[in-house]
Amino acid sequence: MSQQAFQILYNALVEIATAPAFFDDTKRLQEIAKQALQEIAKPQNDEVQ
């Protein structure tokens, strides 16, 4: 996992832990998860090419 992907995941978890009421908006939570997964996938794609 790249440092950037780890940072995105870490930041998302910190936000969820510190402001759970904000994450009643599941669409926002899905966007964060999608962004993190895309960042995790990027280094793997670069290595294959």
C-alpha positions as CSV (number, residue, x, y, z in Angstrom):
1,M,0.0,0.0,0.0
2,S,1.4,3.4,-0.9
3,Q,2.0,6.0,1.7
4,Q,-0.7,8.2,0.0
5,A,-3.3,5.4,0.1
6,F,-2.5,4.7,3.8
7,Q,-2.9,8.4,4.6
8,I,-6.3,8.5,2.9
9,L,-7.5,5.5,4.8
10,Y,-6.1,6.8,8.1
11,N,-7.7,10.2,7.6
12,A,-11.0,8.6,6.8
13,L,-10.9,6.5,9.9
14,V,-9.9,9.5,12.1
15,E,-12.8,11.5,10.7
16,I,-15.3,8.6,11.3
17,A,-14.0,8.2,14.8
18,T,-14.1,11.9,15.7
19,A,-17.3,12.9,13.9
20,P,-19.6,9.9,13.5
21,A,-22.7,12.0,13.1
22,F,-21.2,13.4,9.9
23,F,-21.1,9.9,8.5
24,D,-24.8,9.5,8.7
25,D,-24.3,10.6,5.1
26,T,-23.4,7.2,3.6
27,K,-22.8,8.7,0.2
28,R,-19.9,10.7,1.5
29,L,-18.5,7.6,3.3
30,Q,-18.8,5.6,0.1
31,E,-16.9,8.4,-1.8
32,I,-14.0,8.2,0.7
33,A,-13.9,4.4,0.5
34,K,-13.9,4.5,-3.3
35,Q,-11.1,7.1,-3.3
36,A,-9.0,5.0,-0.9
37,L,-9.5,1.9,-3.0
38,Q,-8.6,3.7,-6.2
39,E,-5.4,4.9,-4.5
40,I,-4.5,1.4,-3.3
41,A,-5.0,0.1,-6.8
42,K,-2.9,2.7,-8.6
43,P,0.6,1.4,-7.5
44,Q,-0.4,-2.2,-8.5
45,N,-1.5,-1.0,-12.0
46,D,1.8,0.9,-12.4
47,E,3.8,-2.1,-11.5
48,V,2.0,-4.3,-14.0
49,Q,2.7,-1.9,-16.9
